Amino acid sequence: ESSPFVNRALSSYSVGSVFKLVVAAAAIEAGEDSFESYCSGSLKIGTTTFSCSNGTAHGKTTLENAFAHSCNTYFIRLALKTGSEKILRMAENLGFGKGFSLAEGFDASSGNLPDSIYTDGMLANLSFGQGGLLATPLQIASCYSAAVNGGTFIEPELVRSLVSADGTETVSDENRYKYRALSPDDSEKLKNLLINNFTTGTCVSAKPEGCPAGGKTSTAQTG
């Protein structure tokens, strides 16, 4: 009640496991999507022990299974194998660390994407969206849009219409800033991971009747 005009869609927050899509994208691009590992429910990196939700042991795990069941230890190992530079570059390609001006008076926070990762522990945190990473709901939506639309990142913009000199109104996205973030083949693989979540993964209970859906669950810890 003390801040009723805070636009939460444009404000930045801790991210959580939705960031695993970015790690998966970087790994797929690097040819690491066949990587397998064994999850015992926790993994020690340096002096820190990282755990899966409720300490669940997922056993022998592939990318598809790990994504469907949000296995933290798999994504830590996958991130270490893929490398921080590739993951950070992919995150930037998919809109993290960028502020968007949707229209006059509607500016979205740029959040926070680390410039570099210095330790395995930092990379472990980043692999499932923790640490210093911050992003807006708008950035997440833009990231997932690019991941499944064939790989094109389309900078979000708020436009009612374009008006010509004679007063004719038309709606067009010709002037929107776009670029290739992923290959169409990689985009298709990510889309299948997201759809699988609604078939066998943590999103099963949210599966709609009569149409396909895809998505990723996420719980972000703060403070």
C-alpha positions as CSV (number, residue, x, y, z in Angstrom):
1,E,0.0,0.0,0.0
2,S,2.9,2.4,0.6
3,S,4.0,2.1,-3.1
4,P,1.0,1.5,-5.3
5,F,2.6,2.8,-8.5
6,V,5.6,0.6,-8.6
7,N,5.6,-1.2,-11.9
8,R,6.8,-4.6,-10.9
9,A,7.1,-5.8,-14.5
10,L,9.8,-3.2,-15.0
11,S,11.6,-3.6,-11.7
12,S,14.5,-6.1,-11.2
13,Y,14.5,-9.1,-8.8
14,S,16.5,-12.2,-8.0
15,V,15.9,-14.7,-10.9
16,G,16.1,-18.3,-9.8
17,S,15.8,-21.4,-12.0
18,V,14.2,-19.7,-15.0
19,F,17.9,-18.8,-15.7
20,K,18.6,-22.5,-16.4
21,L,17.2,-21.9,-19.9
22,V,20.1,-19.6,-20.6
23,V,22.6,-22.1,-19.3
24,A,20.9,-24.8,-21.5
25,A,21.1,-22.5,-24.5
26,A,24.8,-21.8,-24.0
27,A,25.5,-25.5,-23.6
28,I,23.5,-26.5,-26.7
29,E,25.3,-23.9,-28.7
30,A,28.6,-25.3,-27.5
31,G,27.6,-28.8,-28.4
32,E,27.3,-30.0,-24.7
33,D,23.6,-30.9,-24.8
34,S,24.5,-34.7,-24.6
35,F,26.3,-34.1,-21.2
36,E,25.2,-36.5,-18.5
37,S,25.9,-36.5,-14.7
38,Y,24.8,-38.2,-11.5
39,C,22.9,-36.2,-8.9
40,S,23.1,-37.3,-5.3
41,G,21.1,-34.4,-4.1
42,S,24.0,-32.1,-3.3
43,L,27.3,-31.0,-4.7
44,K,30.2,-29.3,-2.9
45,I,32.1,-26.6,-4.7
46,G,35.0,-25.2,-2.7
47,T,33.7,-24.8,0.8
48,T,30.0,-24.4,-0.2
49,T,27.5,-27.2,-0.6
50,F,24.8,-26.7,-3.1
51,S,21.6,-28.7,-2.9
52,C,18.6,-29.6,-5.1
53,S,15.2,-28.7,-3.8
54,N,14.6,-30.6,-0.5
55,G,17.8,-32.5,-1.1
56,T,16.2,-34.6,-3.8
57,A,18.6,-37.0,-5.5
58,H,17.8,-37.2,-9.2
59,G,20.3,-40.0,-10.0
60,K,21.7,-40.3,-13.5
61,T,20.6,-37.2,-15.3
62,T,20.5,-35.8,-18.8
63,L,19.8,-32.2,-19.9
64,E,16.1,-33.0,-20.6
65,N,15.6,-34.7,-17.2
66,A,17.6,-32.1,-15.3
67,F,15.6,-29.3,-16.9
68,A,12.3,-31.0,-16.3
69,H,13.0,-31.6,-12.6
70,S,15.1,-28.5,-12.1
71,C,18.2,-30.3,-10.9
72,N,20.7,-27.8,-9.5
73,T,23.7,-30.1,-9.3
74,Y,23.4,-31.0,-13.0
75,F,23.3,-27.4,-14.0
76,I,26.3,-26.6,-11.9
77,R,28.3,-29.3,-13.6
78,L,26.9,-28.2,-17.0
79,A,27.9,-24.6,-16.4
80,L,31.4,-25.6,-15.3
81,K,31.7,-27.7,-18.4
82,T,30.3,-25.0,-20.7
83,G,32.3,-22.1,-19.2
84,S,31.3,-18.7,-17.8
85,E,32.2,-16.7,-20.8
86,K,29.8,-18.6,-23.1
87,I,27.0,-18.4,-20.5
88,L,27.4,-14.7,-19.9
89,R,27.5,-14.0,-23.6
90,M,24.3,-16.0,-24.1
91,A,22.7,-14.2,-21.2
92,E,23.5,-10.8,-22.9
93,N,22.2,-12.1,-26.2
94,L,18.9,-13.0,-24.5
95,G,18.5,-9.5,-23.0
96,F,20.0,-9.7,-19.5
97,G,21.8,-6.6,-18.3
98,K,19.9,-4.4,-20.8
99,G,17.4,-1.7,-19.9
100,F,14.5,-1.1,-22.3
101,S,12.6,2.1,-23.0
102,L,9.1,0.9,-23.9
103,A,7.7,4.4,-24.4
104,E,8.0,7.8,-22.8
105,G,7.8,7.4,-19.1
106,F,8.1,3.6,-19.3
107,D,11.7,2.6,-18.7
108,A,12.6,-0.9,-17.5
109,S,15.4,-1.5,-15.2
110,S,18.6,-3.1,-16.7
111,G,18.9,-5.5,-13.7
112,N,22.3,-6.9,-13.1
113,L,24.4,-9.3,-15.2
114,P,27.9,-9.9,-13.8
115,D,30.7,-8.7,-16.0
116,S,32.8,-11.7,-15.2
117,I,32.9,-14.8,-13.0
118,Y,36.0,-15.3,-10.9
119,T,35.4,-18.6,-9.1
120,D,33.6,-21.9,-9.6
121,G,31.4,-21.0,-6.6
122,M,30.2,-17.8,-8.4
123,L,29.5,-19.9,-11.5
124,A,27.7,-22.5,-9.5
125,N,25.4,-19.8,-8.1
126,L,24.8,-18.3,-11.5
127,S,24.0,-21.7,-13.0
128,F,20.6,-21.7,-11.3
129,G,20.0,-17.9,-11.3
130,Q,21.3,-17.0,-7.8
131,G,24.2,-14.7,-6.7
132,G,24.3,-11.1,-8.0
133,L,22.0,-11.8,-11.0
134,L,19.0,-9.6,-11.2
135,A,16.4,-9.2,-13.9
136,T,12.9,-7.9,-14.6
137,P,9.9,-10.0,-15.5
138,L,10.0,-8.1,-18.8
139,Q,13.5,-9.4,-19.4
140,I,12.5,-13.0,-18.6
141,A,9.6,-12.8,-21.0
142,S,11.8,-11.3,-23.7
143,C,14.4,-14.0,-23.1
144,Y,11.8,-16.9,-23.3
145,S,10.2,-15.3,-26.4
146,A,13.6,-15.4,-28.3
147,A,14.3,-18.9,-27.1
148,V,11.1,-20.3,-28.7
149,N,10.3,-18.0,-31.7
150,G,13.2,-19.4,-33.8
151,G,16.0,-17.5,-32.0
152,T,15.2,-13.8,-32.8
153,F,15.5,-11.4,-29.9
154,I,12.9,-8.6,-30.4
155,E,13.5,-5.6,-28.1
156,P,10.2,-4.9,-26.3
157,E,8.4,-1.8,-27.2
158,L,5.0,-0.2,-26.2
159,V,3.2,1.1,-29.3
160,R,-0.5,1.7,-29.8
161,S,-0.1,2.7,-33.5
162,L,1.8,4.6,-36.0
163,V,0.1,7.7,-37.4
164,S,0.8,9.0,-41.0
165,A,0.6,12.6,-42.0
166,D,-3.0,12.3,-43.2
167,G,-4.0,10.8,-39.8
168,T,-4.1,7.1,-40.9
169,E,-3.2,4.8,-38.1
170,T,-1.3,1.6,-38.7
171,V,0.3,-0.9,-36.4
172,S,3.7,-2.1,-37.4
173,D,6.8,-3.6,-35.9
174,E,9.1,-2.7,-38.8
175,N,11.1,-0.3,-36.6
176,R,11.6,-2.6,-33.7
177,Y,15.2,-3.6,-33.0
178,K,15.8,-7.3,-33.7
179,Y,18.8,-9.6,-33.9
180,R,19.7,-13.2,-34.1
181,A,20.3,-14.6,-30.6
182,L,20.1,-18.3,-31.4
183,S,20.0,-20.6,-34.4
184,P,16.6,-22.0,-35.3
185,D,17.8,-25.5,-34.5
186,D,18.9,-24.5,-31.0
187,S,15.6,-22.6,-30.5
188,E,13.7,-25.8,-31.4
189,K,15.7,-27.8,-28.8
190,L,14.9,-25.2,-26.1
191,K,11.2,-25.2,-27.0
192,N,11.1,-29.0,-26.6
193,L,12.7,-28.7,-23.2
194,L,10.0,-26.3,-22.1
195,I,7.2,-28.4,-23.5
196,N,8.6,-31.5,-21.8
197,N,8.3,-29.6,-18.5
198,F,4.5,-29.7,-18.9
199,T,4.6,-33.4,-19.9
200,T,6.9,-35.0,-17.3
201,G,8.4,-32.2,-15.2
202,T,7.6,-29.7,-12.5
203,C,4.9,-27.9,-14.6
204,V,2.6,-30.9,-15.0
205,S,0.0,-29.5,-12.6
206,A,-0.2,-26.3,-14.7
207,K,-0.8,-28.1,-18.0
208,P,-3.8,-26.6,-19.8
209,E,-6.5,-28.8,-21.4
210,G,-6.8,-28.7,-25.2
211,C,-3.5,-27.0,-26.1
212,P,0.2,-27.5,-25.7
213,A,2.3,-25.3,-23.4
214,G,5.8,-24.9,-22.2
215,G,7.5,-23.2,-19.3
216,K,9.9,-23.4,-16.3
217,T,9.3,-23.3,-12.6
218,S,11.5,-21.1,-10.4
219,T,12.0,-20.2,-6.8
220,A,14.4,-17.3,-6.1
221,Q,16.1,-17.0,-2.7
222,T,16.8,-13.5,-1.5
223,G,18.7,-12.1,1.5
